[in-house]
Amino acid sequence: MTAEGRQTASLGLSIKEAADVATSLGMVEAINLDGGGSTTMAVGGQVVNNSSDASGERPVDDAILVLPRRKD
């Protein structure tokens, strides 16, 4: 889940709001990272959110990968 903020059309989420959304999505464990204006979500190699950083997309230093379960 990526929550965009710092934009008039997207104000972001408080910690409580983020936890409520995560719970509503069925998450039982989550990590909260504050990426600020450079928060980026990509699916299948394509960026699917709108960064609020005026300089545009930044290189990614860190990432959390969510991969499908391995079939046994």
CHARMM internal coordinates of N, CA and C (Angstrom, degrees):
IC EDIT
DIST 1 N 1 CA 1.4414
DIST 1 CA 1 C 1.5146
ANGL 1 N 1 CA 1 C 107.27
DIST 1 C 2 N 1.3064
ANGL 1 CA 1 C 2 N 116.90
DIHE 1 N 1 CA 1 C 2 N 135.32
DIST 2 N 2 CA 1.4518
ANGL 1 C 2 N 2 CA 122.91
DIHE 1 CA 1 C 2 N 2 CA 175.16
DIST 2 CA 2 C 1.5122
ANGL 2 N 2 CA 2 C 108.04
DIHE 1 C 2 N 2 CA 2 C -125.04
DIST 2 C 3 N 1.3048
ANGL 2 CA 2 C 3 N 116.68
DIHE 2 N 2 CA 2 C 3 N 129.18
DIST 3 N 3 CA 1.4651
ANGL 2 C 3 N 3 CA 121.39
DIHE 2 CA 2 C 3 N 3 CA 177.43
DIST 3 CA 3 C 1.5192
ANGL 3 N 3 CA 3 C 108.16
DIHE 2 C 3 N 3 CA 3 C -111.36
DIST 3 C 4 N 1.3091
ANGL 3 CA 3 C 4 N 115.89
DIHE 3 N 3 CA 3 C 4 N 118.97
DIST 4 N 4 CA 1.4554
ANGL 3 C 4 N 4 CA 120.36
DIHE 3 CA 3 C 4 N 4 CA 178.29
DIST 4 CA 4 C 1.5165
ANGL 4 N 4 CA 4 C 109.75
DIHE 3 C 4 N 4 CA 4 C -84.62
DIST 4 C 5 N 1.2955
ANGL 4 CA 4 C 5 N 116.05
DIHE 4 N 4 CA 4 C 5 N 148.62
DIST 5 N 5 CA 1.4519
ANGL 4 C 5 N 5 CA 121.09
DIHE 4 CA 4 C 5 N 5 CA 177.52
DIST 5 CA 5 C 1.5148
ANGL 5 N 5 CA 5 C 110.53
DIHE 4 C 5 N 5 CA 5 C -144.12
DIST 5 C 6 N 1.3116
ANGL 5 CA 5 C 6 N 114.77
DIHE 5 N 5 CA 5 C 6 N -169.68
DIST 6 N 6 CA 1.4655
ANGL 5 C 6 N 6 CA 122.41
DIHE 5 CA 5 C 6 N 6 CA 178.17
DIST 6 CA 6 C 1.5245
ANGL 6 N 6 CA 6 C 113.20
DIHE 5 C 6 N 6 CA 6 C 60.52
DIST 6 C 7 N 1.3121
ANGL 6 CA 6 C 7 N 117.20
DIHE 6 N 6 CA 6 C 7 N 24.99
DIST 7 N 7 CA 1.4571
ANGL 6 C 7 N 7 CA 121.74
DIHE 6 CA 6 C 7 N 7 CA 178.29
DIST 7 CA 7 C 1.5186
ANGL 7 N 7 CA 7 C 107.78
DIHE 6 C 7 N 7 CA 7 C -133.98
DIST 7 C 8 N 1.3224
ANGL 7 CA 7 C 8 N 117.05
DIHE 7 N 7 CA 7 C 8 N 150.76
DIST 8 N 8 CA 1.4654
ANGL 7 C 8 N 8 CA 119.10
DIHE 7 CA 7 C 8 N 8 CA -179.72
DIST 8 CA 8 C 1.5258
ANGL 8 N 8 CA 8 C 111.77
DIHE 7 C 8 N 8 CA 8 C -64.24
DIST 8 C 9 N 1.3297
ANGL 8 CA 8 C 9 N 117.34
DIHE 8 N 8 CA 8 C 9 N -29.95
DIST 9 N 9 CA 1.4682
ANGL 8 C 9 N 9 CA 120.48
DIHE 8 CA 8 C 9 N 9 CA -179.52
DIST 9 CA 9 C 1.5185
ANGL 9 N 9 CA 9 C 112.36
DIHE 8 C 9 N 9 CA 9 C -89.74
DIST 9 C 10 N 1.3357
ANGL 9 CA 9 C 10 N 117.89
DIHE 9 N 9 CA 9 C 10 N -7.21
DIST 10 N 10 CA 1.4582
ANGL 9 C 10 N 10 CA 121.54
DIHE 9 CA 9 C 10 N 10 CA -178.04
DIST 10 CA 10 C 1.5176
ANGL 10 N 10 CA 10 C 108.80
DIHE 9 C 10 N 10 CA 10 C -150.03
DIST 10 C 11 N 1.3107
ANGL 10 CA 10 C 11 N 116.02
DIHE 10 N 10 CA 10 C 11 N 106.02
DIST 11 N 11 CA 1.4583
ANGL 10 C 11 N 11 CA 120.88
DIHE 10 CA 10 C 11 N 11 CA -172.79
DIST 11 CA 11 C 1.5142
ANGL 11 N 11 CA 11 C 114.74
DIHE 10 C 11 N 11 CA 11 C -93.30
DIST 11 C 12 N 1.3215
ANGL 11 CA 11 C 12 N 117.85
DIHE 11 N 11 CA 11 C 12 N 0.25
DIST 12 N 12 CA 1.4591
ANGL 11 C 12 N 12 CA 120.27
DIHE 11 CA 11 C 12 N 12 CA -178.90
DIST 12 CA 12 C 1.5141
ANGL 12 N 12 CA 12 C 111.88
DIHE 11 C 12 N 12 CA 12 C 83.05
DIST 12 C 13 N 1.3290
ANGL 12 CA 12 C 13 N 116.38
DIHE 12 N 12 CA 12 C 13 N -170.40
DIST 13 N 13 CA 1.4604
ANGL 12 C 13 N 13 CA 122.41
DIHE 12 CA 12 C 13 N 13 CA -177.83
DIST 13 CA 13 C 1.5174
ANGL 13 N 13 CA 13 C 110.26
DIHE 12 C 13 N 13 CA 13 C -134.32
DIST 13 C 14 N 1.3209
ANGL 13 CA 13 C 14 N 115.92
DIHE 13 N 13 CA 13 C 14 N 146.29
DIST 14 N 14 CA 1.4586
ANGL 13 C 14 N 14 CA 120.19
DIHE 13 CA 13 C 14 N 14 CA 169.11
DIST 14 CA 14 C 1.5278
ANGL 14 N 14 CA 14 C 107.71
DIHE 13 C 14 N 14 CA 14 C -75.62
DIST 14 C 15 N 1.3204
ANGL 14 CA 14 C 15 N 117.32
DIHE 14 N 14 CA 14 C 15 N 169.70
DIST 15 N 15 CA 1.4710
ANGL 14 C 15 N 15 CA 120.54
DIHE 14 CA 14 C 15 N 15 CA 177.16
DIST 15 CA 15 C 1.5301
ANGL 15 N 15 CA 15 C 109.99
DIHE 14 C 15 N 15 CA 15 C -58.61
DIST 15 C 16 N 1.3093
ANGL 15 CA 15 C 16 N 117.23
DIHE 15 N 15 CA 15 C 16 N -43.96
DIST 16 N 16 CA 1.4716
ANGL 15 C 16 N 16 CA 121.70
DIHE 15 CA 15 C 16 N 16 CA -179.89
DIST 16 CA 16 C 1.5275
ANGL 16 N 16 CA 16 C 110.48
DIHE 15 C 16 N 16 CA 16 C -62.81
DIST 16 C 17 N 1.3322
ANGL 16 CA 16 C 17 N 116.61
DIHE 16 N 16 CA 16 C 17 N -45.43
DIST 17 N 17 CA 1.4628
ANGL 16 C 17 N 17 CA 119.69
DIHE 16 CA 16 C 17 N 17 CA 179.44
DIST 17 CA 17 C 1.5372
ANGL 17 N 17 CA 17 C 110.95
DIHE 16 C 17 N 17 CA 17 C -62.92
DIST 17 C 18 N 1.3271
ANGL 17 CA 17 C 18 N 117.01
DIHE 17 N 17 CA 17 C 18 N -42.23
DIST 18 N 18 CA 1.4589
ANGL 17 C 18 N 18 CA 120.59
DIHE 17 CA 17 C 18 N 18 CA 178.55
DIST 18 CA 18 C 1.5260
ANGL 18 N 18 CA 18 C 110.66
DIHE 17 C 18 N 18 CA 18 C -61.85
DIST 18 C 19 N 1.3341
ANGL 18 CA 18 C 19 N 117.36
DIHE 18 N 18 CA 18 C 19 N -41.94
DIST 19 N 19 CA 1.4640
ANGL 18 C 19 N 19 CA 121.46
DIHE 18 CA 18 C 19 N 19 CA 178.11
DIST 19 CA 19 C 1.5272
ANGL 19 N 19 CA 19 C 110.65
DIHE 18 C 19 N 19 CA 19 C -63.63
DIST 19 C 20 N 1.3213
ANGL 19 CA 19 C 20 N 117.30
DIHE 19 N 19 CA 19 C 20 N -41.23
DIST 20 N 20 CA 1.4653
ANGL 19 C 20 N 20 CA 120.83
DIHE 19 CA 19 C 20 N 20 CA 178.80
DIST 20 CA 20 C 1.5242
ANGL 20 N 20 CA 20 C 111.37
DIHE 19 C 20 N 20 CA 20 C -63.22
DIST 20 C 21 N 1.3393
ANGL 20 CA 20 C 21 N 116.82
DIHE 20 N 20 CA 20 C 21 N -42.42
DIST 21 N 21 CA 1.4677
ANGL 20 C 21 N 21 CA 120.12
DIHE 20 CA 20 C 21 N 21 CA 178.44
DIST 21 CA 21 C 1.5258
ANGL 21 N 21 CA 21 C 109.68
DIHE 20 C 21 N 21 CA 21 C -65.03
DIST 21 C 22 N 1.3332
ANGL 21 CA 21 C 22 N 117.00
DIHE 21 N 21 CA 21 C 22 N -45.78
DIST 22 N 22 CA 1.4662
ANGL 21 C 22 N 22 CA 120.84
DIHE 21 CA 21 C 22 N 22 CA 179.64
DIST 22 CA 22 C 1.5266
ANGL 22 N 22 CA 22 C 110.89
DIHE 21 C 22 N 22 CA 22 C -57.74
DIST 22 C 23 N 1.3136
ANGL 22 CA 22 C 23 N 116.76
DIHE 22 N 22 CA 22 C 23 N -45.13
DIST 23 N 23 CA 1.4655
ANGL 22 C 23 N 23 CA 121.30
DIHE 22 CA 22 C 23 N 23 CA 178.91
DIST 23 CA 23 C 1.5253
ANGL 23 N 23 CA 23 C 110.76
DIHE 22 C 23 N 23 CA 23 C -62.60
DIST 23 C 24 N 1.3347
ANGL 23 CA 23 C 24 N 116.76
DIHE 23 N 23 CA 23 C 24 N -42.38
DIST 24 N 24 CA 1.4669
ANGL 23 C 24 N 24 CA 120.12
DIHE 23 CA 23 C 24 N 24 CA -179.38
DIST 24 CA 24 C 1.5297
ANGL 24 N 24 CA 24 C 111.86
DIHE 23 C 24 N 24 CA 24 C -65.66
DIST 24 C 25 N 1.3381
ANGL 24 CA 24 C 25 N 116.79
DIHE 24 N 24 CA 24 C 25 N -23.56
DIST 25 N 25 CA 1.4577
ANGL 24 C 25 N 25 CA 121.42
DIHE 24 CA 24 C 25 N 25 CA 177.42
DIST 25 CA 25 C 1.5263
ANGL 25 N 25 CA 25 C 112.41
DIHE 24 C 25 N 25 CA 25 C -87.83
DIST 25 C 26 N 1.3282
ANGL 25 CA 25 C 26 N 116.33
DIHE 25 N 25 CA 25 C 26 N 0.80
DIST 26 N 26 CA 1.4578
ANGL 25 C 26 N 26 CA 120.91
DIHE 25 CA 25 C 26 N 26 CA 177.65
DIST 26 CA 26 C 1.5172
ANGL 26 N 26 CA 26 C 114.50
DIHE 25 C 26 N 26 CA 26 C 88.43
DIST 26 C 27 N 1.3119
ANGL 26 CA 26 C 27 N 117.61
DIHE 26 N 26 CA 26 C 27 N 9.87
DIST 27 N 27 CA 1.4616
ANGL 26 C 27 N 27 CA 120.18
DIHE 26 CA 26 C 27 N 27 CA 179.35
DIST 27 CA 27 C 1.5249
ANGL 27 N 27 CA 27 C 109.90
DIHE 26 C 27 N 27 CA 27 C -71.97
DIST 27 C 28 N 1.3205
ANGL 27 CA 27 C 28 N 116.35
DIHE 27 N 27 CA 27 C 28 N 139.01
DIST 28 N 28 CA 1.4586
ANGL 27 C 28 N 28 CA 120.88
DIHE 27 CA 27 C 28 N 28 CA 175.71
DIST 28 CA 28 C 1.5190
ANGL 28 N 28 CA 28 C 110.98
DIHE 27 C 28 N 28 CA 28 C -112.61
DIST 28 C 29 N 1.3331
ANGL 28 CA 28 C 29 N 116.89
DIHE 28 N 28 CA 28 C 29 N -15.96
DIST 29 N 29 CA 1.4570
ANGL 28 C 29 N 29 CA 122.76
DIHE 28 CA 28 C 29 N 29 CA 173.52
DIST 29 CA 29 C 1.5188
ANGL 29 N 29 CA 29 C 107.51
DIHE 28 C 29 N 29 CA 29 C -137.63
DIST 29 C 30 N 1.3244
ANGL 29 CA 29 C 30 N 116.82
DIHE 29 N 29 CA 29 C 30 N 142.43
DIST 30 N 30 CA 1.4592
ANGL 29 C 30 N 30 CA 120.03
DIHE 29 CA 29 C 30 N 30 CA -179.53
DIST 30 CA 30 C 1.5233
ANGL 30 N 30 CA 30 C 109.22
DIHE 29 C 30 N 30 CA 30 C -152.87
DIST 30 C 31 N 1.3162
ANGL 30 CA 30 C 31 N 114.99
DIHE 30 N 30 CA 30 C 31 N 161.10
DIST 31 N 31 CA 1.4569
ANGL 30 C 31 N 31 CA 122.41
DIHE 30 CA 30 C 31 N 31 CA 176.19
DIST 31 CA 31 C 1.5197
ANGL 31 N 31 CA 31 C 106.87
DIHE 30 C 31 N 31 CA 31 C -124.38
DIST 31 C 32 N 1.3188
ANGL 31 CA 31 C 32 N 117.32
DIHE 31 N 31 CA 31 C 32 N 134.23
DIST 32 N 32 CA 1.4518
ANGL 31 C 32 N 32 CA 120.78
DIHE 31 CA 31 C 32 N 32 CA 176.33
DIST 32 CA 32 C 1.5235
ANGL 32 N 32 CA 32 C 108.81
DIHE 31 C 32 N 32 CA 32 C -104.38
DIST 32 C 33 N 1.3190
ANGL 32 CA 32 C 33 N 116.22
DIHE 32 N 32 CA 32 C 33 N 118.26
DIST 33 N 33 CA 1.4574
ANGL 32 C 33 N 33 CA 122.04
DIHE 32 CA 32 C 33 N 33 CA 175.95
DIST 33 CA 33 C 1.5244
ANGL 33 N 33 CA 33 C 107.86
DIHE 32 C 33 N 33 CA 33 C -120.31
DIST 33 C 34 N 1.3192
ANGL 33 CA 33 C 34 N 116.81
DIHE 33 N 33 CA 33 C 34 N 135.09
DIST 34 N 34 CA 1.4558
ANGL 33 C 34 N 34 CA 119.80
DIHE 33 CA 33 C 34 N 34 CA 177.40
DIST 34 CA 34 C 1.5164
ANGL 34 N 34 CA 34 C 108.41
DIHE 33 C 34 N 34 CA 34 C -99.05
DIST 34 C 35 N 1.3158
ANGL 34 CA 34 C 35 N 115.96
DIHE 34 N 34 CA 34 C 35 N 98.12
DIST 35 N 35 CA 1.4533
ANGL 34 C 35 N 35 CA 120.92
DIHE 34 CA 34 C 35 N 35 CA -179.84
DIST 35 CA 35 C 1.5120
ANGL 35 N 35 CA 35 C 113.15
DIHE 34 C 35 N 35 CA 35 C -86.25
DIST 35 C 36 N 1.3380
ANGL 35 CA 35 C 36 N 116.49
DIHE 35 N 35 CA 35 C 36 N -7.29
DIST 36 N 36 CA 1.4543
ANGL 35 C 36 N 36 CA 119.35
DIHE 35 CA 35 C 36 N 36 CA -179.19
DIST 36 CA 36 C 1.5184
ANGL 36 N 36 CA 36 C 111.22
DIHE 35 C 36 N 36 CA 36 C 60.96
DIST 36 C 37 N 1.3010
ANGL 36 CA 36 C 37 N 115.41
DIHE 36 N 36 CA 36 C 37 N -144.80
DIST 37 N 37 CA 1.4589
ANGL 36 C 37 N 37 CA 120.80
DIHE 36 CA 36 C 37 N 37 CA -176.74
DIST 37 CA 37 C 1.5065
ANGL 37 N 37 CA 37 C 114.17
DIHE 36 C 37 N 37 CA 37 C -69.46
DIST 37 C 38 N 1.3256
ANGL 37 CA 37 C 38 N 117.40
DIHE 37 N 37 CA 37 C 38 N -10.99
DIST 38 N 38 CA 1.4670
ANGL 37 C 38 N 38 CA 119.30
DIHE 37 CA 37 C 38 N 38 CA -178.22
DIST 38 CA 38 C 1.5255
ANGL 38 N 38 CA 38 C 112.93
DIHE 37 C 38 N 38 CA 38 C -99.48
DIST 38 C 39 N 1.3195
ANGL 38 CA 38 C 39 N 118.17
DIHE 38 N 38 CA 38 C 39 N 7.66
DIST 39 N 39 CA 1.4630
ANGL 38 C 39 N 39 CA 120.67
DIHE 38 CA 38 C 39 N 39 CA 178.31
DIST 39 CA 39 C 1.5212
ANGL 39 N 39 CA 39 C 109.55
DIHE 38 C 39 N 39 CA 39 C -57.11
DIST 39 C 40 N 1.3248
ANGL 39 CA 39 C 40 N 115.99
DIHE 39 N 39 CA 39 C 40 N 129.62
DIST 40 N 40 CA 1.4611
ANGL 39 C 40 N 40 CA 120.96
DIHE 39 CA 39 C 40 N 40 CA -177.98
DIST 40 CA 40 C 1.5145
ANGL 40 N 40 CA 40 C 109.52
DIHE 39 C 40 N 40 CA 40 C -135.62
DIST 40 C 41 N 1.3287
ANGL 40 CA 40 C 41 N 116.58
DIHE 40 N 40 CA 40 C 41 N 138.12
DIST 41 N 41 CA 1.4572
ANGL 40 C 41 N 41 CA 121.44
DIHE 40 CA 40 C 41 N 41 CA 171.72
DIST 41 CA 41 C 1.5212
ANGL 41 N 41 CA 41 C 107.32
DIHE 40 C 41 N 41 CA 41 C -122.46
DIST 41 C 42 N 1.3291
ANGL 41 CA 41 C 42 N 115.14
DIHE 41 N 41 CA 41 C 42 N 131.14
DIST 42 N 42 CA 1.4621
ANGL 41 C 42 N 42 CA 120.57
DIHE 41 CA 41 C 42 N 42 CA 177.28
DIST 42 CA 42 C 1.5162
ANGL 42 N 42 CA 42 C 108.85
DIHE 41 C 42 N 42 CA 42 C -123.82
DIST 42 C 43 N 1.3189
ANGL 42 CA 42 C 43 N 115.89
DIHE 42 N 42 CA 42 C 43 N 141.33
DIST 43 N 43 CA 1.4596
ANGL 42 C 43 N 43 CA 122.85
DIHE 42 CA 42 C 43 N 43 CA 176.55
DIST 43 CA 43 C 1.5227
ANGL 43 N 43 CA 43 C 106.77
DIHE 42 C 43 N 43 CA 43 C -129.52
DIST 43 C 44 N 1.3107
ANGL 43 CA 43 C 44 N 116.03
DIHE 43 N 43 CA 43 C 44 N 123.21
DIST 44 N 44 CA 1.4544
ANGL 43 C 44 N 44 CA 120.16
DIHE 43 CA 43 C 44 N 44 CA -179.32
DIST 44 CA 44 C 1.5192
ANGL 44 N 44 CA 44 C 112.84
DIHE 43 C 44 N 44 CA 44 C 60.14
DIST 44 C 45 N 1.3353
ANGL 44 CA 44 C 45 N 116.53
DIHE 44 N 44 CA 44 C 45 N 32.71
DIST 45 N 45 CA 1.4562
ANGL 44 C 45 N 45 CA 120.93
DIHE 44 CA 44 C 45 N 45 CA 178.24
DIST 45 CA 45 C 1.5175
ANGL 45 N 45 CA 45 C 114.78
DIHE 44 C 45 N 45 CA 45 C 83.08
DIST 45 C 46 N 1.3215
ANGL 45 CA 45 C 46 N 117.95
DIHE 45 N 45 CA 45 C 46 N 1.62
DIST 46 N 46 CA 1.4595
ANGL 45 C 46 N 46 CA 122.06
DIHE 45 CA 45 C 46 N 46 CA -179.49
DIST 46 CA 46 C 1.5255
ANGL 46 N 46 CA 46 C 110.36
DIHE 45 C 46 N 46 CA 46 C -113.61
DIST 46 C 47 N 1.3296
ANGL 46 CA 46 C 47 N 116.89
DIHE 46 N 46 CA 46 C 47 N 131.55
DIST 47 N 47 CA 1.4671
ANGL 46 C 47 N 47 CA 121.37
DIHE 46 CA 46 C 47 N 47 CA 176.66
DIST 47 CA 47 C 1.5247
ANGL 47 N 47 CA 47 C 107.90
DIHE 46 C 47 N 47 CA 47 C -68.41
DIST 47 C 48 N 1.3441
ANGL 47 CA 47 C 48 N 116.26
DIHE 47 N 47 CA 47 C 48 N 130.49
DIST 48 N 48 CA 1.4631
ANGL 47 C 48 N 48 CA 120.83
DIHE 47 CA 47 C 48 N 48 CA -174.89
DIST 48 CA 48 C 1.5296
ANGL 48 N 48 CA 48 C 113.26
DIHE 47 C 48 N 48 CA 48 C -117.67
DIST 48 C 49 N 1.3327
ANGL 48 CA 48 C 49 N 116.74
DIHE 48 N 48 CA 48 C 49 N 10.71
DIST 49 N 49 CA 1.4570
ANGL 48 C 49 N 49 CA 118.43
DIHE 48 CA 48 C 49 N 49 CA 176.48
DIST 49 CA 49 C 1.5266
ANGL 49 N 49 CA 49 C 109.08
DIHE 48 C 49 N 49 CA 49 C -131.18
DIST 49 C 50 N 1.3255
ANGL 49 CA 49 C 50 N 115.98
DIHE 49 N 49 CA 49 C 50 N 174.79
DIST 50 N 50 CA 1.4614
ANGL 49 C 50 N 50 CA 122.22
DIHE 49 CA 49 C 50 N 50 CA -178.15
DIST 50 CA 50 C 1.5159
ANGL 50 N 50 CA 50 C 109.69
DIHE 49 C 50 N 50 CA 50 C -113.53
DIST 50 C 51 N 1.3183
ANGL 50 CA 50 C 51 N 116.60
DIHE 50 N 50 CA 50 C 51 N 109.19
DIST 51 N 51 CA 1.4584
ANGL 50 C 51 N 51 CA 121.59
DIHE 50 CA 50 C 51 N 51 CA 178.37
DIST 51 CA 51 C 1.5185
ANGL 51 N 51 CA 51 C 109.63
DIHE 50 C 51 N 51 CA 51 C -67.87
DIST 51 C 52 N 1.3176
ANGL 51 CA 51 C 52 N 116.45
DIHE 51 N 51 CA 51 C 52 N 144.39
DIST 52 N 52 CA 1.4608
ANGL 51 C 52 N 52 CA 119.83
DIHE 51 CA 51 C 52 N 52 CA 177.41
DIST 52 CA 52 C 1.5187
ANGL 52 N 52 CA 52 C 111.54
DIHE 51 C 52 N 52 CA 52 C -93.60
DIST 52 C 53 N 1.3208
ANGL 52 CA 52 C 53 N 117.53
DIHE 52 N 52 CA 52 C 53 N -0.35
DIST 53 N 53 CA 1.4604
ANGL 52 C 53 N 53 CA 120.87
DIHE 52 CA 52 C 53 N 53 CA -179.39
DIST 53 CA 53 C 1.5270
ANGL 53 N 53 CA 53 C 109.51
DIHE 52 C 53 N 53 CA 53 C -68.84
DIST 53 C 54 N 1.3143
ANGL 53 CA 53 C 54 N 117.10
DIHE 53 N 53 CA 53 C 54 N 124.36
DIST 54 N 54 CA 1.4640
ANGL 53 C 54 N 54 CA 122.03
DIHE 53 CA 53 C 54 N 54 CA -176.82
DIST 54 CA 54 C 1.5236
ANGL 54 N 54 CA 54 C 112.71
DIHE 53 C 54 N 54 CA 54 C -61.14
DIST 54 C 55 N 1.3423
ANGL 54 CA 54 C 55 N 117.36
DIHE 54 N 54 CA 54 C 55 N -26.59
DIST 55 N 55 CA 1.4644
ANGL 54 C 55 N 55 CA 119.91
DIHE 54 CA 54 C 55 N 55 CA -178.84
DIST 55 CA 55 C 1.5261
ANGL 55 N 55 CA 55 C 112.15
DIHE 54 C 55 N 55 CA 55 C -84.15
DIST 55 C 56 N 1.3248
ANGL 55 CA 55 C 56 N 117.16
DIHE 55 N 55 CA 55 C 56 N -0.60
DIST 56 N 56 CA 1.4602
ANGL 55 C 56 N 56 CA 121.04
DIHE 55 CA 55 C 56 N 56 CA 178.29
DIST 56 CA 56 C 1.5126
ANGL 56 N 56 CA 56 C 112.92
DIHE 55 C 56 N 56 CA 56 C 89.04
DIST 56 C 57 N 1.3209
ANGL 56 CA 56 C 57 N 115.03
DIHE 56 N 56 CA 56 C 57 N -164.64
DIST 57 N 57 CA 1.4620
ANGL 56 C 57 N 57 CA 121.91
DIHE 56 CA 56 C 57 N 57 CA -176.98
DIST 57 CA 57 C 1.5268
ANGL 57 N 57 CA 57 C 110.41
DIHE 56 C 57 N 57 CA 57 C -62.67
DIST 57 C 58 N 1.3314
ANGL 57 CA 57 C 58 N 115.72
DIHE 57 N 57 CA 57 C 58 N 137.50
DIST 58 N 58 CA 1.4572
ANGL 57 C 58 N 58 CA 121.83
DIHE 57 CA 57 C 58 N 58 CA 177.82
DIST 58 CA 58 C 1.5221
ANGL 58 N 58 CA 58 C 109.73
DIHE 57 C 58 N 58 CA 58 C -107.54
DIST 58 C 59 N 1.3465
ANGL 58 CA 58 C 59 N 116.32
DIHE 58 N 58 CA 58 C 59 N 157.49
DIST 59 N 59 CA 1.4679
ANGL 58 C 59 N 59 CA 118.25
DIHE 58 CA 58 C 59 N 59 CA 172.31
DIST 59 CA 59 C 1.5318
ANGL 59 N 59 CA 59 C 109.59
DIHE 58 C 59 N 59 CA 59 C -61.81
DIST 59 C 60 N 1.3086
ANGL 59 CA 59 C 60 N 117.50
DIHE 59 N 59 CA 59 C 60 N 148.25
DIST 60 N 60 CA 1.4591
ANGL 59 C 60 N 60 CA 121.77
DIHE 59 CA 59 C 60 N 60 CA -178.31
DIST 60 CA 60 C 1.5283
ANGL 60 N 60 CA 60 C 109.17
DIHE 59 C 60 N 60 CA 60 C -93.57
DIST 60 C 61 N 1.3459
ANGL 60 CA 60 C 61 N 115.85
DIHE 60 N 60 CA 60 C 61 N 120.91
DIST 61 N 61 CA 1.4647
ANGL 60 C 61 N 61 CA 121.05
DIHE 60 CA 60 C 61 N 61 CA 176.93
DIST 61 CA 61 C 1.5151
ANGL 61 N 61 CA 61 C 111.79
DIHE 60 C 61 N 61 CA 61 C -87.79
DIST 61 C 62 N 1.3205
ANGL 61 CA 61 C 62 N 116.84
DIHE 61 N 61 CA 61 C 62 N -36.44
DIST 62 N 62 CA 1.4546
ANGL 61 C 62 N 62 CA 123.00
DIHE 61 CA 61 C 62 N 62 CA -177.55
DIST 62 CA 62 C 1.5212
ANGL 62 N 62 CA 62 C 108.63
DIHE 61 C 62 N 62 CA 62 C -132.11
DIST 62 C 63 N 1.3114
ANGL 62 CA 62 C 63 N 115.49
DIHE 62 N 62 CA 62 C 63 N 153.45
DIST 63 N 63 CA 1.4577
ANGL 62 C 63 N 63 CA 119.34
DIHE 62 CA 62 C 63 N 63 CA 179.38
DIST 63 CA 63 C 1.5157
ANGL 63 N 63 CA 63 C 109.98
DIHE 62 C 63 N 63 CA 63 C -151.04
DIST 63 C 64 N 1.3023
ANGL 63 CA 63 C 64 N 115.04
DIHE 63 N 63 CA 63 C 64 N 151.30
DIST 64 N 64 CA 1.4598
ANGL 63 C 64 N 64 CA 122.09
DIHE 63 CA 63 C 64 N 64 CA 169.85
DIST 64 CA 64 C 1.5222
ANGL 64 N 64 CA 64 C 105.23
DIHE 63 C 64 N 64 CA 64 C -113.53
DIST 64 C 65 N 1.3109
ANGL 64 CA 64 C 65 N 116.51
DIHE 64 N 64 CA 64 C 65 N 121.95
DIST 65 N 65 CA 1.4543
ANGL 64 C 65 N 65 CA 121.37
DIHE 64 CA 64 C 65 N 65 CA -179.95
DIST 65 CA 65 C 1.5139
ANGL 65 N 65 CA 65 C 109.78
DIHE 64 C 65 N 65 CA 65 C -99.55
DIST 65 C 66 N 1.3128
ANGL 65 CA 65 C 66 N 116.58
DIHE 65 N 65 CA 65 C 66 N 132.53
DIST 66 N 66 CA 1.4605
ANGL 65 C 66 N 66 CA 122.11
DIHE 65 CA 65 C 66 N 66 CA 174.70
DIST 66 CA 66 C 1.5267
ANGL 66 N 66 CA 66 C 105.69
DIHE 65 C 66 N 66 CA 66 C -113.24
DIST 66 C 67 N 1.3175
ANGL 66 CA 66 C 67 N 115.19
DIHE 66 N 66 CA 66 C 67 N 112.47
DIST 67 N 67 CA 1.4585
ANGL 66 C 67 N 67 CA 121.49
DIHE 66 CA 66 C 67 N 67 CA -175.21
DIST 67 CA 67 C 1.5240
ANGL 67 N 67 CA 67 C 109.95
DIHE 66 C 67 N 67 CA 67 C -114.33
DIST 67 C 68 N 1.3291
ANGL 67 CA 67 C 68 N 117.24
DIHE 67 N 67 CA 67 C 68 N 152.32
DIST 68 N 68 CA 1.4611
ANGL 67 C 68 N 68 CA 119.32
DIHE 67 CA 67 C 68 N 68 CA 177.66
DIST 68 CA 68 C 1.5233
ANGL 68 N 68 CA 68 C 110.64
DIHE 67 C 68 N 68 CA 68 C -65.34
DIST 68 C 69 N 1.3046
ANGL 68 CA 68 C 69 N 115.67
DIHE 68 N 68 CA 68 C 69 N 155.02
DIST 69 N 69 CA 1.4661
ANGL 68 C 69 N 69 CA 119.91
DIHE 68 CA 68 C 69 N 69 CA 176.92
DIST 69 CA 69 C 1.5018
ANGL 69 N 69 CA 69 C 110.45
DIHE 68 C 69 N 69 CA 69 C -62.91
DIST 69 C 70 N 1.2941
ANGL 69 CA 69 C 70 N 114.57
DIHE 69 N 69 CA 69 C 70 N 144.26
DIST 70 N 70 CA 1.4532
ANGL 69 C 70 N 70 CA 120.94
DIHE 69 CA 69 C 70 N 70 CA 176.86
DIST 70 CA 70 C 1.5243
ANGL 70 N 70 CA 70 C 108.69
DIHE 69 C 70 N 70 CA 70 C -74.73
DIST 70 C 71 N 1.2972
ANGL 70 CA 70 C 71 N 117.48
DIHE 70 N 70 CA 70 C 71 N 133.18
DIST 71 N 71 CA 1.4614
ANGL 70 C 71 N 71 CA 120.81
DIHE 70 CA 70 C 71 N 71 CA 177.12
DIST 71 CA 71 C 1.5094
ANGL 71 N 71 CA 71 C 108.51
DIHE 70 C 71 N 71 CA 71 C -83.46
DIST 71 C 72 N 1.3290
ANGL 71 CA 71 C 72 N 116.11
DIHE 71 N 71 CA 71 C 72 N 132.35
DIST 72 N 72 CA 1.4764
ANGL 71 C 72 N 72 CA 120.79
DIHE 71 CA 71 C 72 N 72 CA 179.94
DIST 72 CA 72 C 1.5010
ANGL 72 N 72 CA 72 C 111.07
DIHE 71 C 72 N 72 CA 72 C -83.14
END
COOR INIT
IC SEED 1 N 1 CA 1 C
IC BUILD
